[in-house]
Amino acid sequence: MPKMKTHRGAAKRFSLTKSGKVKRAKSNRNHFLRRKSAKSKRAMRQNGLVDSTQQNTVKRLIPYK
C-alpha cells in the first residue's frame, strides 16, 4: 500500500495537541477590524479546537502530524 499524502492546505491550518485534539486558529481576523470590539478581537487571538464531529475528518487529512 502506498504512503498517504498529507493535504498541504490542512497541514498549514491545523495542528495536533498532545492529547490528540485538533487545534485551529479563530476566523474573522483579517479585515473590517474597526467595527469589531476590542474584546472580540482579543478573543480571536486565542487558538480554538476543531469540533468533535470534524476531528476524524481533519486527522485523515494530516496523517503524519
Secondary structure, DSSP 8 states (H G I E B T S, - for coil): -------HHHHHH-EE-TTS-EEEE-S--SS--TTS-HHHHHHHHSEEE--TTTHHHHHHH-TT-
